[in-house]
Amino acid sequence: MTYQELKSEEQQYVMNTYARFPIALDRGEGARLWDVEGKEYIDLASGIGVNALGYNDPRVADAIAEQAHKLCHVSNLYTTAPMVQAAKKLVTATGMGKVFFANSGAEANEGAIKLARKYSYDKYGEGRNKIVTLRNSFHGRTVTTLKATGQARFHDFFFPFTEGFDYAQADNLDSVKEKADASTCAVMMELIQGEGGVLPLDRGFVKAVEALCRERDLLLIIDEVQTGIGRTGALFCFQNYGIKPDVVTMAKGLGGGVPVGAVLADTSCCDVLVPGTHATTFGGSPLVCAAANAVLDAVNNPKFLTAVCEKGNYLRDRILGIGSPDIQGVRGMGLMLAILVEPEKRAGFVNALLEKGVLVLTAGQNAIRLLPPLTIGYADMNAAVEIMKEVFA
Ligand SMILES: *Cc1c(COP(=O)(O)O)cnc(C)c1O
């Protein structure tokens, strides 16, 4: 089917919840994608930071195929080896306590919110349930995680939202101190606000929030759904900041393309959720955990992570080197980058890049967001920069 044929049936049969780009994708290899009409693209989006090892990576594809022939799903009524192995890898790599597997970033955050509230309930009783998040954050699309998201535009239509969230100003410790009152049980934040515009938090601020959490026995929940799994040049971004969170949530890159999320909790709180308090039918299936094991084996390797840092620095320098007045800056960490442009010009640049064969994302008001596969090579980065030169000329 052509794009036009697919699009007309999509409009007839699929709910209109996305402003999709005008292409239909068919297959991929490494950091390259092909649409149904055979046109080739360099992918600097990786399915919104999901395809950590790119397309058709034999480690991930073989792990999925082999596991699919054995067992895809058994439910959490039974133990499976891939699930136990994936949990052990995450715990061993971080020095944290235990893992709960979910199916998405929003669900991982839901799990973290429940864990924090129960931790506090068990220890202090009722009334200590507020979670402080940051303005301009993004934590997901469920009714609870929408409310956890510190942007008013996400708080429409779906009333009543879950209560018990308040929003502090990023990089402003006084604001966090003011919001974190006696009814608060946790602080939850992204270390680099992804959807909000690829905004890295200040290191001093993050350290001070960690200290505040310790002082008041608030759980420090770090949402690493976007920053985790090698994206910023460390397995988790909290390692770049030198902090020790109580809870870390992840999803996007973890399965290398299959839907898997996780809540990783420190030893202080990893036994809070017990039978009957939290569960999922699909979460942690042997299929998705086989994929996660393949991704973790590849990414949790100093050489791989150093290469992510080097490639991120290279790409940033090459883009700045274009020297276009339309490029107002590049910010980010590792292979989570944003090209800053005039808000009114952004859509034109993004569409021109797609037209010329480079896929990118947007974030915030003025960011063209880049989340390439972590395995992208220098030749593909160079080819993408040549196209950017034409577009930003
Ligand atoms: C994408 C994202 C989420 C939501 O993840 P889903 O898998 O879409 O539910 C939550 N937090 C952050 C930081 C994200 O980037």
Ligand as a Chemical Component Dictionary entry (heavy atoms), coordinates in Angstrom:
data_LIG
# 
_chem_comp.id                   LIG 
_chem_comp.type                 NON-POLYMER 
_chem_comp.pdbx_formal_charge   0 
_chem_comp.three_letter_code    LIG 
# 
loop_
_chem_comp_atom.comp_id 
_chem_comp_atom.atom_id 
_chem_comp_atom.alt_atom_id 
_chem_comp_atom.type_symbol 
_chem_comp_atom.charge 
_chem_comp_atom.model_Cartn_x 
_chem_comp_atom.model_Cartn_y 
_chem_comp_atom.model_Cartn_z 
_chem_comp_atom.pdbx_ordinal 
LIG C1 C1 C 0 8.151  9.293  27.649 1  
LIG C2 C2 C 0 8.203  9.682  29.066 2  
LIG C3 C3 C 0 7.252  9.204  29.995 3  
LIG C4 C4 C 0 6.052  8.396  29.573 4  
LIG O1 O1 O 0 6.412  7.158  29.045 5  
LIG P1 P1 P 0 5.313  6.280  28.265 6  
LIG O2 O2 O 0 6.039  5.010  27.940 7  
LIG O3 O3 O 0 4.897  7.064  27.053 8  
LIG O4 O4 O 0 4.177  6.065  29.197 9  
LIG C5 C5 C 0 7.422  9.527  31.318 10 
LIG N1 N1 N 0 8.461  10.272 31.727 11 
LIG C6 C6 C 0 9.387  10.747 30.877 12 
LIG C7 C7 C 0 10.529 11.544 31.392 13 
LIG C8 C8 C 0 9.290  10.477 29.522 14 
LIG O5 O5 O 0 10.192 10.967 28.666 15 
# 
loop_
_chem_comp_bond.comp_id 
_chem_comp_bond.atom_id_1 
_chem_comp_bond.atom_id_2 
_chem_comp_bond.value_order 
_chem_comp_bond.pdbx_ordinal 
LIG C1 C2 SING 1  
LIG C2 C3 SING 2  
LIG C2 C8 DOUB 3  
LIG C3 C4 SING 4  
LIG C3 C5 DOUB 5  
LIG C4 O1 SING 6  
LIG O1 P1 SING 7  
LIG P1 O2 DOUB 8  
LIG P1 O3 SING 9  
LIG P1 O4 SING 10 
LIG C5 N1 SING 11 
LIG N1 C6 DOUB 12 
LIG C6 C7 SING 13 
LIG C6 C8 SING 14 
LIG C8 O5 SING 15 
# 
